[in-house]
Amino acid sequence: RLLEGLGDVEWVSQAITAMELAPGSMASQAALDLLDAHDEDYSGLTGAYVAYRSFRNLDAVARYESLLDGGSLSASEAAVAWFYLGALRERAWEGERAIEAYAASLDADSGSLLAADARYWRGRVLEELGRPMEAAAEYDLLVEAYPASRFVEDARLRAAVALGVAGE
């Protein structure tokens, strides 16, 4: 804000850096608001992620949906946007919509950095909705397709418990 107030154009890159380095911080929120107020360019995914991390849920949903509607995202970028829309739908207790968003993330790019996470959280939401067989199938797919995922051990355990709950 000081650089912006002094008319120093460096404020734009400093604001973007703040958003990239600490997306959940008060500084990143202030940077996002300042960039928006001045209609400055920055990565839409970065702005949406700052809104997500700051629990500005409605703002984050609007930003991610706008990016997806714009049609200019690559497959991996679309996978990221859909993943966070899934997480936002979970926050809003919209389980079915979360499942759909996580599936859209996997459809957009099953090799994305968040693909294993999308598979795992899809399973968790299915568990919460009382659909243990579907949850177990998701966990099995995660273990098979993403053996290096940080969720593999938890997925194995959750699949066994889900099958037990289902009487299988």
C-alpha positions in Angstrom: 0.0 0.0 0.0 2.9 2.3 0.7 4.4 1.8 -2.8 1.0 2.2 -4.4 0.4 5.4 -2.5 3.8 6.7 -3.7 2.9 5.9 -7.3 5.7 3.3 -7.5 4.6 0.7 -10.1 6.6 -1.9 -8.2 3.6 -2.3 -5.9 1.8 -4.5 -8.4 4.6 -7.2 -8.5 5.0 -6.9 -4.7 1.2 -7.5 -4.3 1.3 -10.5 -6.6 4.3 -11.9 -4.7 2.5 -11.5 -1.4 -0.4 -13.5 -2.8 1.8 -16.3 -4.2 4.0 -16.6 -1.0 1.3 -16.4 1.7 -2.1 -17.0 0.1 -4.0 -17.3 3.4 -2.5 -14.2 5.0 -4.1 -10.8 5.7 -1.4 -9.3 3.4 -2.5 -11.5 0.5 -6.1 -10.5 1.0 -5.2 -6.9 1.1 -3.1 -7.4 -2.0 -6.0 -9.1 -3.8 -8.4 -6.3 -2.9 -5.9 -3.6 -4.0 -5.2 -5.3 -7.3 -8.9 -5.7 -8.0 -9.6 -2.0 -7.0 -7.0 -0.9 -9.6 -8.1 -3.5 -12.2 -4.5 -4.9 -12.4 -3.7 -8.2 -14.1 -2.7 -11.2 -12.0 -3.2 -15.0 -12.3 -6.9 -15.7 -11.8 -6.1 -19.0 -10.2 -3.9 -17.2 -7.7 -6.6 -14.8 -6.8 -9.2 -17.6 -6.5 -6.8 -19.5 -4.2 -6.2 -16.5 -2.0 -10.0 -16.2 -1.6 -10.2 -19.9 -0.9 -7.5 -19.9 1.7 -9.0 -16.7 3.3 -12.3 -18.5 3.7 -13.9 -15.9 1.4 -16.0 -18.8 0.1 -18.5 -17.1 -2.1 -15.8 -15.0 -3.6 -13.7 -18.1 -4.3 -16.6 -20.0 -5.9 -17.3 -17.0 -8.1 -13.7 -16.7 -9.1 -13.2 -20.4 -9.9 -16.5 -20.6 -11.8 -15.6 -17.5 -13.8 -12.3 -19.0 -14.8 -13.9 -22.3 -15.8 -16.7 -20.5 -17.8 -14.0 -18.4 -19.5 -12.7 -21.5 -21.3 -9.1 -20.3 -21.3 -7.7 -22.7 -18.7 -5.4 -25.5 -19.6 -6.5 -29.0 -18.6 -4.3 -29.0 -15.5 -5.5 -25.5 -14.5 -9.1 -26.6 -15.0 -8.4 -29.6 -12.8 -7.1 -27.3 -10.0 -10.2 -25.0 -10.3 -12.6 -28.0 -10.2 -10.7 -29.5 -7.2 -11.1 -26.3 -5.2 -14.7 -26.0 -6.2 -15.1 -29.4 -4.7 -13.5 -28.3 -1.5 -15.7 -25.2 -1.4 -18.8 -27.3 -1.9 -17.7 -29.5 1.0 -17.3 -26.4 3.2 -20.9 -25.5 2.2 -22.2 -29.0 3.1 -23.1 -29.6 -0.5 -21.9 -33.2 -0.8 -23.3 -34.1 -4.1 -21.9 -31.0 -5.7 -18.5 -31.7 -4.1 -18.5 -35.2 -5.6 -19.3 -33.8 -9.0 -16.6 -31.2 -8.8 -14.0 -33.7 -7.7 -15.0 -35.9 -10.6 -14.7 -33.0 -13.0 -11.2 -32.3 -11.7 -10.2 -35.9 -12.4 -11.9 -35.7 -15.9 -10.0 -32.5 -16.7 -6.6 -34.0 -15.9 -6.2 -37.4 -14.1 -2.5 -36.7 -13.9 -2.7 -33.4 -12.2 -0.9 -32.7 -8.9 -4.3 -32.7 -7.1 -5.7 -35.9 -8.8 -5.0 -38.2 -5.9 -6.4 -35.6 -3.5 -9.6 -35.3 -5.6 -10.0 -39.1 -5.6 -9.4 -39.2 -1.8 -11.8 -36.4 -0.9 -14.4 -37.8 -3.2 -14.2 -41.0 -1.2 -14.5 -39.1 2.1 -17.6 -37.3 0.9 -19.2 -40.5 -0.3 -18.5 -41.9 3.2 -20.2 -38.9 4.8 -23.2 -39.4 2.6 -23.6 -43.0 3.7 -22.4 -44.6 0.5 -19.7 -47.0 1.7 -19.4 -49.2 -1.4 -18.8 -46.2 -3.6 -16.4 -44.8 -1.1 -14.4 -48.0 -1.0 -14.3 -48.1 -4.8 -12.8 -44.5 -4.8 -10.2 -45.5 -2.3 -9.3 -48.6 -4.3 -8.9 -46.5 -7.4 -6.7 -44.1 -5.5 -4.4 -46.9 -4.2 -4.2 -48.4 -7.7 -3.7 -45.2 -9.7 -1.7 -43.1 -7.3 0.5 -45.4 -5.2 2.8 -42.6 -4.1 0.0 -40.5 -2.8 0.2 -39.3 0.9 -3.4 -40.7 1.2 -2.6 -44.3 0.2 -2.4 -45.8 3.7 -5.5 -43.9 4.9 -7.4 -44.9 1.8 -6.5 -48.6 2.4 -7.8 -48.4 5.9 -10.9 -46.4 5.0 -11.8 -48.8 2.2 -11.7 -51.8 4.6 -13.8 -49.9 7.2 -16.3 -48.8 4.5 -16.6 -52.4 3.3 -17.2 -53.5 6.9 -19.9 -50.9 7.3 -21.5 -52.2 4.2 -21.4 -55.8 5.5 -18.9 -56.8 2.9 
